[in-house]
């Protein structure tokens, strides 16, 4: 029984408003397209190449993020040192950086005319307007999502327990691999899913830094933008695919972590 | 149900327009004068930004993007007051669909190959050899379709050779310019006025007469424009007023014909 009064009414209306506002656009993606049009648009080679490229680049970016981010997050979670919170803040910065800023910043840093542009070119690596550039953009915008979550997951582990492993003769590396990583796995998976979701939706940084070319740099969000002017139905169909994939990622996290899956783990 | 679906689309595209559009227009005078919303082709950015701040009848709010994207927004129910495109095809199509009033031609432009100022590229033929990286506008945006006209006139083999060097299809002409000024590509097809706007960072390689397409800019008052009078006055200004002079200074040509 809900008690009467203006406040309960207000919060109910607020929730109803929020729910409607957040779900209506997503529902419209499906209401405005038909299954036939969807299948038709997805059999288009341009759409298929975009989906394949998105899959490829997000997978590579996620692998890089997990391989480098896991040990980095472990260090941040298990050590207390001067400047630690400054480092955490710097790592988190791309979380709140507008994607267009990320794109410009990447051009300024590792673009052909950027700070390290000449050295990168000398090393024979091509980033701008190349698939590798897409991976760089995705890694840049998505890695803080993983590192933050992984740090929280490692931080939530019982430090005494980790200490016990070390004092019983296990090396630091062995403690990390055999004790800490398995125990933190649910949190690491949630972080990976968040990073994957962010990478999959990346648009601005990719367009500015890597450009847009079918099969090379045109990921699904760029393909959506490219066709929204001329083929709105096709853009809707690709959007529907991204909605489904994103929802699947969210659901997977919830299954691994429980209903509060996306929250930063309690510490 | 359907009307709800459409209004959702309107909300979304309006949000998109607000998010993407670079807004000119000064905010200080907003209270005194009505706001006139002008959706304009990206290639008009510099010229219209400079002249619109002095428009007497309204505070002009400019929203620049690819002409095709602006047209798509109008088709999804977004109602600016004026639509200015880098071709005549899109305003005419919108007029046929009764979304804008009778379009008028207000300027022309030349297509050129833009290269960094220190580039050794001197002719379009050099782009048919393997080596130089090229950036184009995407097929749906006017700069992209003009470019494909040029490539078609080059002949099948030559055109295909240029396409083989393409590394990016940008959503509007400013994307092409950006990739060139950042050194990410060696050459790109843009309008002569875009090169002028880079202040010497890029150099224009002229196309031979036989390759040059007719680039005409069309403008129309949007049907149901919130400020129809100011919108008509703005169109007149583009054709023969302060904005016409700003376009001339920015290397645009008079309407063709």
Interface residues (C-beta under 8 A of the other chain):
Chain A: X24 X25 X28 X31 X32 X107 X111 X112 X113 X114 X117 X128 X129 X130 X207 X208 X211 X212 X213 X214 X216 X217 X218 X225 X226 X227 X228 X229 X230 X232
Chain B: X1 X5 X8 X9 X11 X12 X66 X68 X69 X71 X72 X75 X76 X133 X135 X138 X140 X141 X166 X167 X168 X169 X170 X171 X175 X178 X179 X182 X183 X184 X185
